[in-house]
Amino acid sequence: MILIADSGSTKTDWTLSDNGKIVWNCKTGGINPYHQTQKEINDIINNELFSKLSENNNLSVTELFYYGAGCATAKRCSVILDILSTYFENTPILVESDMLGTARALCQHNEGIACVLGTGSNSCLFDGEIIIDQIPPLGYILGDEGSGAFLGKKLLVACLKRELPELLCSEFMTKYELTLEIVLDNVYNKPLANRFMAGFTHFLVEHREIPEIKNLLKNSFTEFFRRNVMAYNRPWIPVHFTGSIAKIFQSDLKQSANSLGIKTGTILQSPMEGLVKYHS
């Protein structure tokens, strides 16, 4: 049976499959070798994964595919590989980046452009086997166009700059108990400003039919396509998506893509469904 991990900094999804059929899964804390020590990662594997897996004596892992945040270099991958090897002895283990996992989940064995639209955003050009090009996302300060953090930032700015209807701005500020001071403090002084801003996407969902909000969404996704997808210069290749923002706003996303002549393909909430299929 094949154990697959889709790991981010916030949470990790683990799924055990047998010939493409899911037989067991669980969630553990997020894992990122850039931000966590080996002991912290080991504790998560031991206490939250291996202990649960060991309770099911009939479950045996014959292969392990780990796709994780922070696994962009061989050095970081080796940190994860060394820890997993202590628990899954004599088991073939492959540790790769979360972006490669996304590309495999979305494109399978075909050429395509794979995109992530969640709290942050990312994309890559996939040839059916490996990633051959990648425009850097640059994070929520310099980039992350189309992401939850980006949309939240646009909404905040539009309200504070009085670019949206007064009643809408008032409703927004009241709903989240915001003042200018609170906004500036959360963005410039407190940690995780990207999550703070991404937390406002629910308001966009509730008001997505208001012309000003609809325009904000269209402009944000258009900016993602122009600054990322179109930079690959492959207009004939389908563009696939995963992530909560892509799933929630898929109709707006497709409208922006169509206006630019971009062909959209698969849209998944998370990569796991596609990874199980890829490795079946």
PATOR-283211 format. One record per atom (N, C-alpha, C): x, y, z. Coordinates in steps of 0.001 Angstrom, whole numbers, padded with zeros to 6 digits, always signed. Layout:
# residues N
XYZ/...
This chain:
# residues 280
+000838-001196+000000/+000000+000000+000000/+000874+001249+000000/+000385+002300-000633/+001156+003521-000826/+000674+004602+000144/+001621+005161+000894/+001310+006273+001793/+001752+007571+001113/+000820+008503+001003/+001096+009784+000341/+000894+010906+001341/+001831+011848+001368/+001731+013012+002246/+001679+014273+001410/+000710+015116+001726/+000619+016455+001141/+000782+017421+002305/+001973+017971+002438/+002305+018712+003651/+002506+020193+003401/+001843+020994+004234/+002035+022440+004225/+002527+022892+005576/+002697+024175+005740/+003195+024706+007007/+002136+024663+008102/+000860+024569+007717/-000227+024575+008691/-000703+023177+009042/-000853+022311+008035/-001313+020949+008273/-000728+020005+007233/-000781+018708+007552/-000319+017683+006629/-001408+016635+006468/-001763+016327+005222/-002717+015261+004929/-001944+013995+004563/-002285+012880+005216/-001674+011582+004955/-002756+010630+004471/-002524+009969+003348/-003504+009037+002798/-002815+007740+002392/-003392+006631+002828/-002889+005312+002459/-003836+004737+001417/-003295+004375+000270/-004137+003859-000803/-003654+002494-001283/-004594+001712-001761/-004294+000384-002293/-004904+000292-003683/-004041+000300-004699/-004492+000275-006093/-005494+001388-006397/-005213+002588-005867/-006049+003742-006145/-007242+003890-005225/-007439+002946-004310/-008554+003023-003363/-008036+003471-001999/-008628+004518-001455/-008202+005044-000156/-008670+004111+000956/-007718+003647+001781/-008058+002724+002860/-007867+003354+004243/-007156+004470+004307/-006912+005106+005608/-006351+006503+005367/-006718+007447+006226/-006102+008777+006134/-006141+009452+007493/-005320+010465+007637/-005305+011258+008870/-004658+012613+008598/-004846+013518+009518/-004230+014839+009436/-003286+015006+010623/-002158+015651+010366/-001221+015986+011439/-000879+017466+011328/-000070+017934+012236/+000388+019310+012171/+001218+019558+010922/+001347+020811+010550/+002137+021165+009380/+003609+020894+009597/+004312+020636+008494/+005747+020339+008541/+006463+021215+007520/+007508+021894+007962/+008327+022699+007063/+009755+022738+007608/+010693+022077+006935/+012069+022003+007436/+012788+023347+007488/+012216+024380+006879/+012803+025720+006976/+012484+026364+008316/+011343+026017+008878/+010862+026709+010068/+010839+025845+011323/+011062+024540+011178/+010992+023641+012327/+012299+022876+012505/+012588+022536+013752/+013780+021736+014035/+013485+020276+013720/+014549+019469+013649/+014362+018038+013407/+013542+017400+014522/+013752+017855+015752/+012992+017302+016874/+011504+017612+016739/+011175+018835+016344/+009777+019213+016187/+009103+018375+015101/+009814+018174+014003/+009267+017366+012909/+009130+015912+013349/+010143+015418+014034/+010116+014042+014518/+008939+013807+015474/+008679+014762+016337/+007567+014632+017287/+006231+014518+016562/+006059+015298+015479/+004819+015234+014708/+004673+013866+014046/+005750+013386+013426/+005712+012081+012756/+005419+010965+013755/+006088+011028+014892/+005945+009966+015893/+004586+010000+016584/+004213+011157+017109/+003015+011264+017946/+001708+011357+017171/+001758+011993+015992/+000519+012255+015269/+000285+011346+014067/+001359+010717+013559/+001202+009835+012405/+001484+008383+012745/+002729+008107+013134/+003157+006714+013288/+002382+005991+014383/+002087+006693+015466/+001340+006066+016563/-000055+005643+016102/-000713+006483+015285/-002046+006158+014769/-001974+005021+013751/-000965+005069+012928/-000802+004029+011912/-000512+002684+012567/+000262+002712+013639/+000626+001477+014337/-000564+000826+015019/-001582+001611+015334/-002780+001059+015971/-003545+000137+015026/-003311+000308+013729/-003972-000521+012718/-002962-001535+012181/-002907-002687+012804/-001895-003685+012471/-002018-004219+011048/-003207-004091+010476/-003430-004617+009129/-002967-003652+008035/-002483-002472+008423/-002035-001484+007445/-000518-001526+007324/-000037-001834+006137/+001408-001873+005904/+001760-000951+004746/+002832-000201+004909/+003261+000761+003894/+004377+000150+003059/+004150+000034+001762/+005160-000515+000865/+005931+000568+000108/+005308+001741-000038/+005959+002901-000656/+005464+004165+000019/+006315+005191+000062/+005922+006453+000685/+006332+007611-000214/+005360+008438-000567/+005616+009634-001373/+005251+010857-000542/+006254+011670-000259/+006052+012852+000592/+006267+014107-000246/+005233+014954-000320/+005329+016234-001024/+005124+017336+000011/+006143+018181+000204/+006039+019106+001311/+006526+020511+001069/+005971+021437+001848/+006451+022818+001860/+007874+022835+002392/+008699+023711+001842/+010072+023825+002302/+011002+022759+001774/+010519+021921+000847/+011342+020829+000309/+011833+021141-001106/+012293+022360-001293/+012726+022792-002630/+014186+022461-002910/+014955+022082-001883/+016369+021762-002078/+016665+020358-001547/+017747+019777-002037/+018127+018430-001607/+018424+018385-000111/+019005+019453+000405/+019335+019513+001828/+018084+019437+002690/+017062+020197+002344/+015815+020193+003123/+015069+018867+002953/+015116+018314+001752/+014466+017022+001517/+015107+015925+002363/+016426+015996+002505/+017142+014964+003269/+016756+014985+004740/+016396+016166+005265/+015948+016264+006662/+014693+015422+006858/+013733+015575+005960/+012484+014814+006033/+012742+013333+005784/+013582+013042+004787/+013873+011648+004431/+014499+010900+005598/+015455+011522+006278/+016137+010873+007408/+015164+010534+008531/+014228+011463+008804/+013260+011224+009881/+012285+010125+009491/+011755+010187+008283/+010802+009164+007847/+011439+007781+007791/+012708+007721+007434/+013403+006440+007295/+013521+005699+008616/+013531+006434+009713/+013626+005779+011028/+012324+005070+011401/+011222+005494+010820/+009926+004893+011121/+009477+003898+010055/+009916+004109+008830/+009522+003235+007723/+010775+002586+007133/+011363+001683+007907/+012595+001010+007493/+012325+000102+006292/+013303+000061+005393/+013233-000795+004208/+012057-000461+003290/+011520+000754+003448/+010422+001213+002584/+010950+002277+001623/+010749+002116+000320/+011160+003168-000628/+010435+004474-000313/+011203+005553-000139/+010626+006849+000225/+011099+007913-000763/+010167+008684-001278/+010502+009804-002159/+010015+011085-001512/+010921+012056-001345/+010561+013352-000773/+010761+014416-001844/+009691+015144-002158/+009736+016165-003201/+009008+017421-002721/+009083+018469-003508/+008438+019738-003160/+006922+019636-003280/+006230+020479-002528/+004770+020507-002613/+004312+020950-003995/+005127+021762-004689/+004742+022221-006021/+004764+021083-007036/+005738+020174-006911/+005759+019015-007802/+004549+018135-007524/+004193+017988-006251/+002998+017230-005897/+001759+017838-006523/+001668+019148-006485/+000535+019845-007088/+000489+019604-008589/+001642+019694-009252/+001704+019499-010703/+001291+018081-011080/+001772+017099-010327/+001398+015713-010612/-000085+015472-010364/-000606+016076-009294/-002023+015897-008964/-002926+016495-010038/-002556+017663-010545/-003404+018380-011495/-003215+017929-012937/-001973+017723-013334/-001673+017428-014738/-001532+015942-015026/-001394+015129-013945/-001117+013699-014093/+000171+013527-014913/+000120+012811-016023/+001341+012591-016813/+001352+013457-018079/+000585+014533-018048/+000453+015392-019218/+001112+016751-019004/+001422+017409-020100/+001960+018765-020044/+000879+019722-019563/+001259+020667-018728/+000275+021630-018248/+000901+022683-017354/+000110+023684-017042/+000515+024714-016080/-000292+024476-014813/+000403+024254-013716/-000242+023958-012435/-000157+025175-011531/-001281+025514-010912/-001346+026713-010081/-001951+026408-008713/-001484+027137-007729/-002038+027077-006377/-002598+028450-006037/-003861+028471-005620/-004471+029705-005137/-005098+029407-003779/-004342+029681-002731/-004822+029489-001370/-004537+030755-000594/-004006+030624+000607/-003568+031808+001350/-002529+032566+000540/-001617+031815-000098/-000648+032374-001038/-000941+031832-002423/-000107+032169-003397/-000284+031625-004744/+001052+031165-005303/+000981+030272-006275/+002186+029747-006904/+001796+029132-008239/+002781+028853-009069/+002508+028233-010362/+003785+027600-010892/+003620+026709-011869/+004788+026116-012520/+004380+025564-013880/+005381+025354-014722/+005197+024720-016027/+005694+023290-015908/+004826+022325-016191/+005088+020903-015979/+005069+020188-017320/+006076+019344-017582/+006151+018682-018889/+005578+017270-018887/+004928+016896-017770/+004383+015549-017661/+005203+014662-016753/+006445+015111-016458/+007316+014361-015563/+007926+015255-014490/+008453+016406-014922/+009123+017309-013991/+008696+018757-014237/+009001+019614-013279/+008770+021046-013443/+009916+021613-014276/+009594+022269-015375/+010636+022788-016252/+010782+024309-016178/+009824+024976-015539/+009933+026431-015373/+009000+026860-014246/+009403+027912-013544/+008567+028398-012447/+008802+029887-012231/+007718+030649-012334/+007762+032073-012012/+007698+032204-010493/+008637+032895-009856/+008625+032981-008385/+007391+033717-007877/+006705+033163-006864/+005499+033810-006339/+005802+035093-005565/+006976+035165-004929/+007488+036354-004231/+006782+036705-002922/+005811+035893-002493/+005188+036145-001199/+004168+037276-001233/+003490+037472-000106/+002338+038392-000082/+002725+039862-000184/+003992+040211+000087/+004400+041614-000025/+004702+041977-001480/+005440+041121-002175/+005862+041429-003543/+005011+040749-004619/+004260+039721-004246/+003520+038976-005262/+002276+038315-004705/+002200+036977-004887/+001039+036188-004443/-000270+036677-005045/-000209+037146-006283/-001416+037645-006948/-002501+036569-006958/-003750+036992-006761/-004880+036071-006809/-005087+035224-005574/-004197+035336-004601/-004296+034525-003387/-005282+035128-002393/-005556+034382-001319/-006421+034903-000271/-005847+036146+000374/-004538+036132+000612/-003882+037303+001198/-003958+038499+000259/-003803+038254-001022/-003848+039316-002034/-005256+039907-002122/-006265+039039-002147/-007654+039509-002217/-008022+040300-000969/-007591+039783+000197/-007872+040488+001439/-007215+041845+001490/-005984+041918+000985/-005268+043193+000933/-005987+044188+000035/-006440+043706-001123/-007165+044574-002055/-008448+045114-001416/-009144+044245-000677/-010382+044653-000020/-010108+045691+001064/-009097+045458+001874/-008726+046403+002926/-008396+047770+002343/-007552+047769+001331/-007125+049024+000718/-008306+049761+000098/-009156+049017-000608/-010317+049638-001256/-011244+050286-000236/-011389+049662+000931/-012240+050240+001978/-011589+051468+002608/-010341+051330+002966/-009663+052415+003665/-009394+053613+002746/-009274+053371+001457/-009072+054451+000483/-010402+054995-000052/-011523+054481+000499/-012875+054922+000133/-013189+054695-001342/-012743+053548-001843/-012996+053198-003241/-014254+052337-003399/-014806+051876-002281/-016021+051069-002298/-017179+051872-001719/-018425+051471-001994/-019581+052190-001443/-019475+052312+000078/-019887+053456+000586/-019745+053749+002020/-020424+052709+002900/-021622+052282+002541/-022335+051301+003349/-021611+049954+003367/-021023+049588+002248/-020281+048330+002159/-019035+048386+003040/-018335+049498+002987/-017137+049685+003817/-017498+049630+005300/-018589+050287+005653/-019027+050303+007041/-019373+048900+007522/-020070+048142+006674/-020430+046768+007017/-019180+045912+007229/-018212+046085+006355/-016959+045320+006442/-016195+045632+007724/-015998+046917+008004/-015232+047321+009175/-015936+046896+010476/-017259+046951+010459/-018030+046557+011642/-017997+045050+011851/-018165+044308+010776/-018201+042845+010848/-016933+042285+011486/-015778+042843+011098/-014499+042331+011603/-013918+043192+012731/-014720+044143+013210/-014305+045022+014320/-012941+045673+014035/-012868+046307+012866/-011612+046898+012405/-011607+048415+012572/-010425+048923+012849/-010134+050353+012771/-008838+050480+011994/-008505+051684+011582/-007249+051888+010871/-006076+051425+011727/-006114+051729+013004/-005022+051341+013906/-004887+049824+014001/-006010+049121+014098/-005985+047659+014187/-005427+047044+012911/-005840+047580+011769/-005347+047080+010484/-003833+047257+010378/-003345+048452+010652/-001910+048726+010537/-001098+047889+011512/-001641+047690+012708/-000940+046892+013714/-000808+045436+013267/-001894+044882+012713/-001875+043494+012266/-001012+043276+011025/-000956+044273+010178/-000194+044138+008938/+001294+044394+009144/+001636+045381+009974/+003033+045789+010081/+003749+045374+011365/+002996+045027+012406/+003642+044708+013675/+003491+043253+014113/+002346+042680+013853/+002082+041318+014313/+002517+040293+013267/+002807+039057+013714/+003194+038009+012752/+002002+037530+011940/+002294+036823+010840/+001270+036195+009994/+000272+037193+009420/+000792+038295+008888/-000070+039293+008255/-000815+038702+007062/-000190+037725+006390/-000853+037113+005234/-002133+036390+005639/-002103+035711+006783/-003306+035013+007254/-004362+036012+007728/-003923+037099+008324/-004849+038143+008743/-005640+038666+007544/-004936+038968+006458/-005596+039512+005276/-006435+038458+004552/-005932+037221+004530/-006677+036147+003858/-007986+035834+004580/-008074+036203+005834/-009286+035938+006610/-010515+036703+006156/-010328+037664+005249/-011452+038485+004795/-012110+037959+003518/-011644+036811+003026/-012198+036295+001770/-013663+035892+001915/-014081+035520+003128/-015491+035145+003335/-016411+036326+003032/-015957+037529+003336/-016746+038732+003034/-016892+038892+001530/-015836+038573+000793/-015902+038658-000673/-016884+037642-001237/-016929+036463-000627/-017876+035432-001061/-019309+035921-000860/-019566+036505+000305/-020916+036980+000633/-021386+038115-000275/-020433+038893-000810/-020797+040075-001593/-020252+040016-003026/-020031+038826-003509/-019377+038658-004816/-020191+039207-005982/-021511+039394-005808/-022346+039892-006903/-022416+041417-006945/-021883+042083-005936/-021828+043549-005962/-020800+043960-007024/-021142+044864-007930/-020259+045207-009052/-018823+045541-008638/-018661+046319-007577/-017309+046712-007160/-016494+045500-006683/-017153+044555-006003/-016469+043345-005539/-016169+042433-006722/-017124+042318-007618/-016927+041501-008816/-015739+042026-009627/-015613+043338-009692/-014506+043954-010412/-013179+043720-009687/-013220+043759-008360/-012014+043496-007563/-011513+042079-007818/-012437+041122-007844/-012066+039731-008093/-011507+039554-009504/-012189+040141-010476/-011738+040025-011859/-010335+040610-012036/-010105+041785-011498/-008794+042422-011629/-007701+041624-010933/-008025+041037-009775/-007035+040274-009014/-006626+039006-009754/-007604+038283-010298/-007285+037057-011021/-006624+037364-012364/-007039+038454-012983/-006388+038865-014234/-004919+039183-013989/-004640+039827-012862/-003249+040144-012515/-002445+038871-012287/-003077+037858-011666/-002392+036575-011487/-002032+035965-012844/-002985+035946-013761/-002728+035370-015076/-001644+036142-015835/-001726+037453-015817/-000779+038265-016583/+000648+038155-016032/+000790+038165-014718/+002121+038207-014113/+002729+036819-013878/+001926+035782-014023/+002424+034433-013770/+002187+033510-014952/+000955+033128-015179/+000638+032147-016215/+001106+032578-017601/+000820+033814-017990/+001171+034273-019339/+002675+034417-019531/+003422+034463-018422/+004881+034577-018517/+005526+033289-019035/+004801+032172-019002/+005347+030909-019518/+005281+030841-021043/+004521+031749-021654/+004407+031796-023122/+003974+030460-023722/+002970+029853-023095/+002407+028598-023606/+000881+028736-023683/+000383+029594-024568/-001065+029859-024610/-001912+028653-024979/-001311+027605-025543/-002072+026432-025967/-002196+025372-024858/-001496+025578-023742/-001477+024587-022669/-002576+024889-021650/-003339+023885-021225/-004380+024126-020213/-003783+024501-018865/-004520+025312-018122/-004071+025789-016815/-004962+025162-015749/-004332+024485-014784/-005061+023765-013739/-004841+024434-012383/-005788+024216-011468/-005728+024904-010175/-006045+023980-009008/-005430+024282-007881/-005823+023705-006611/-005769+024800-005556/-006466+024572-004445/-006479+025571-003377/-007881+026085-003096/-008087+026555-001880/-009409+027000-001455/-009925+028180-002264/-009065+029131-002586/-009496+030315-003351/-009906+029915-004766/-009134+029038-005386/-009461+028578-006738/-010807+027869-006760/-011066+027068-005735/-012320+026305-005686/-013514+027221-005412/-013379+028121-004440/-014482+029003-004048/-014854+029977-005160/-013823+030535-005818/-014072+031573-006825/-013838+031051-008247/-014118+029776-008478/-013787+029194-009781/-014535+029849-010938/-015761+030303-010708/-016495+030951-011801/-015836+032283-012171/-015418+033057-011166/-014729+034328-011426/-013373+034080-012075/-012711+033025-011618/-011398+032662-012156/-011499+032299-013635/-012508+031509-013972/-012690+031095-015363/-013053+032285-016253/-013846+033217-015730/-014213+034399-016510/-012974+035234-016839/-012099+035405-015852/-010861+036163-016089/-009983+035442-017106/-009902+034112-016992/-009095+033326-017927/-009652+033439-019348/-010962+033298-019484/-011590+033374-020804/-011367+034728-021462/-011395+035789-020658/-011198+037132-021221/-009792+037311-021777/-008871+036467-021320/-007483+036544-021783/-007146+035438-022777/-008141+034627-023121/-007905+033534-024066/-007158+032369-023451/-007261+032208-022145/-006567+031133-021436/-007538+029988-021180/-007096+028767-021472/-007915+027578-021308/-007718+027000-019907/-008793+026915-019134/-008698+026335-017796/-009016+024841-017846/-008400+024104-016915/-008606+022661-016864/-009184+022239-015528/-008480+021358-014851/-008928+020804-013569/-008827+021834-012445/-009831+021843-011574/-009788+022672-010368/-010122+021779-009179/-009157+021596-008276/-009322+020744-007105/-009200+021557-005824/-009937+021154-004800/-009814+021793-003484/-008431+021543-002900/-007951+020290-003019/-006624+019929-002524/-006008+018918-003480/-004685+018752-003457/-004015+017858-004411/-004210+016373-004152/-004641+015980-002943/-004599+014562-002572/-005358+013657-003526/-006559+014076-003925/-007353+013258-004855/-006556+012945-006115/-005893+013961-006652/-005100+013762-007859/-003842+012953-007610/-003238+013083-006433/-002026+012326-006108/-002319+010838-005969/-003458+010504-005367/-003845+009096-005255/-004001+008499-006650/-004636+009244-007540/-004821+008788-008916/-003473+008654-009621/-002583+009638-009426/-001279+009626-010089/-000462+008404-009695/-000511+008038-008411/+000316+006949-007911/-000404+005587-007905/-001616+005541-008445/-002335+004266-008446/-001773+003344-009539/
